[in-house]
Amino acid sequence: MNNDQRVRSRNDDIPVTINFINESSWKALLLWCDYEGRRVLYASIGAGRSCSLFSFLTHPWLAVDSTSFYPMPLHVTTRKEPSNALDITPIDSPSVFTPIEQYISPQTPGLICVSIQLPVLSLAELCKRRVQTVYAPEHIRQLDLPHFLINSLLRPLAVPWDRLATNRS
């Protein structure tokens, strides 16, 4: 990917608080896209938990599964008066959330609520993830499976380490 096309933060002086709510059954990692497009680990959110982070408009965020690093869909959520019913606003890219002014509610200025959902995965991906989380590599080698499946299960997780920053800049 060309560096100019990489998702990155832009300078902005409008602060926001983002409340990430993990509505999935997986532990999620929150990554901030820095000014160079690197992913910076900011928080880990357990299933059913939430985390509030200080940010700025135009600063992109991602949520990924802590085990497989699969991107997790993000949705802006607001409460509609008077029924207090939940309204979900779709985001242009379901796995990257960039705060914009339209997401700020007059009822809660400066606060944006974002729900983290389970990703939609194929049955093969779900099975692979389950085996990798239940069995250690030495036990996977002993399973009565074809060699190509064992090799696939033993492959390390595809983590974009080259795009992860070592510290918060």
Number of C-alpha atoms within 10 A of each C-alpha: 5 5 9 9 8 13 19 20 20 15 10 11 10 12 14 20 18 21 18 23 23 26 18 19 12 20 18 29 21 23 21 26 25 20 16 16 19 21 26 20 19 13 15 19 20 18 15 13 15 17 16 15 14 11 19 21 19 19 21 23 25 23 28 22 19 16 14 16 15 19 20 24 23 26 23 21 19 20 14 12 9 6 7 9 10 11 12 13 13 12 16 10 11 16 19 21 21 20 23 15 13 7 19 19 15 8 11 10 12 19 19 22 21 26 18 27 21 18 17 12 10 9 9 9 12 12 13 17 15 11 14 19 12 10 13 11 15 9 9 18 16 9 12 9 11 8 11 9 14 17 12 10 19 16 10 9 13 9 11 10 10 9 13 17 18 12 9 10 8
